[in-house]
Amino acid sequence: MNNPPAFPLHPEHWQEENQGMTLRDYFAAKALPICYQYWMTDFHHPDIVDGKDRNARHRNDFDQGTKELIAEDAYAMADAMLAAREEA
């Protein structure tokens, strides 16, 4: 999968150890608000099939497991965007 810099510099300004944010990171950052909304709002919405059961459980919006799920989803979306970009 091609993962170039999100904001490429002119080659004369490149530094091998620091080329900045990758396009994958940029796409993940753009997807992050939607992924966060899903886990914080939609996943616990009372109108979904098992919403009452989900909301009956203790919920900590910022526990490590939830943060990891949100980050994983954001990067999964970024990977899908990179794959779609290659297919175009």
Backbone torsions as a table, in degrees:
resi	resn	phi	psi	omega
1	MET	NA	129.5	-179.9
2	ASN	-76.8	123.0	-177.4
3	ASN	-131.2	73.6	-176.9
4	PRO	-76.0	172.5	174.4
5	PRO	-61.8	143.7	179.3
6	ALA	-71.2	-36.6	-178.5
7	PHE	-127.7	77.2	-173.5
8	PRO	-63.8	144.3	176.0
9	LEU	-95.7	160.4	172.7
10	HIS	-61.3	139.9	-175.7
11	PRO	-51.1	-29.7	-179.7
12	GLU	-69.9	-15.0	179.9
13	HIS	-103.0	-0.3	-179.1
14	TRP	-64.5	142.8	169.7
15	GLN	-125.6	123.2	-174.5
16	GLU	-52.7	-40.3	-175.2
17	GLU	-83.4	-12.9	-176.9
18	ASN	-144.5	88.5	177.3
19	GLN	-101.0	7.0	176.2
20	GLY	85.8	-164.5	-176.9
21	MET	-68.7	137.6	175.6
22	THR	-83.1	163.7	177.6
23	LEU	-62.9	-35.5	177.2
24	ARG	-62.1	-44.1	177.3
25	ASP	-62.2	-41.5	-180.0
26	TYR	-62.8	-47.1	178.9
27	PHE	-62.6	-40.5	178.7
28	ALA	-62.7	-40.7	178.5
29	ALA	-63.4	-37.2	178.1
30	LYS	-69.7	-34.3	-179.6
31	ALA	-79.8	-20.6	-173.8
32	LEU	-53.3	-45.7	-179.1
33	PRO	-60.0	-38.3	179.5
34	ILE	-69.7	-40.7	178.2
35	CYS	-64.5	-41.0	177.7
36	TYR	-62.8	-45.0	-179.9
37	GLN	-59.4	-42.3	179.5
38	TYR	-58.2	-52.0	-175.2
39	TRP	-71.0	-29.9	-176.8
40	MET	-90.7	-27.6	-174.2
41	THR	-117.7	-63.0	-173.2
42	ASP	-65.1	-41.4	-178.6
43	PHE	-61.9	-31.3	-178.3
44	HIS	-106.1	12.2	-177.9
45	HIS	-63.8	133.2	-176.0
46	PRO	-65.8	-18.4	-177.3
47	ASP	-86.8	-6.7	178.0
48	ILE	-76.0	165.5	-171.4
49	VAL	-50.3	-51.5	-178.3
50	ASP	-109.8	28.8	-176.8
51	GLY	-57.4	-39.9	-179.4
52	LYS	-65.4	-40.3	178.0
53	ASP	-65.9	-42.9	-180.0
54	ARG	-62.5	-40.9	-176.8
55	ASN	-77.9	-15.5	177.9
56	ALA	-75.7	-24.4	178.9
57	ARG	-78.1	149.7	176.4
58	HIS	-62.5	137.6	-176.9
59	ARG	-130.5	126.6	173.5
60	ASN	-119.5	107.9	-173.6
61	ASP	-58.5	-24.4	-174.0
62	PHE	-119.1	26.6	175.2
63	ASP	-72.0	161.1	-174.1
64	GLN	-60.4	-39.2	-179.0
65	GLY	-63.2	-42.0	179.3
66	THR	-66.9	-42.4	178.5
67	LYS	-61.3	-39.8	179.4
68	GLU	-66.5	-39.9	177.6
69	LEU	-61.9	-43.1	179.9
70	ILE	-63.0	-45.6	-180.0
71	ALA	-64.4	-42.4	178.9
72	GLU	-61.2	-42.5	179.0
73	ASP	-65.0	-41.0	179.8
74	ALA	-61.8	-42.8	179.1
75	TYR	-72.7	-30.1	174.6
76	ALA	-65.1	-39.7	176.2
77	MET	-64.9	-42.0	178.9
78	ALA	-61.1	-42.7	178.7
79	ASP	-62.7	-38.9	177.7
80	ALA	-65.8	-38.5	178.3
81	MET	-66.2	-40.8	177.6
82	LEU	-64.6	-40.4	179.6
83	ALA	-65.6	-42.0	178.6
84	ALA	-64.7	-35.1	179.6
85	ARG	-65.0	-36.8	179.6
86	GLU	-73.2	-29.3	-178.7
87	GLU	-77.3	-22.9	-175.8
88	ALA	-72.4	NA	NA
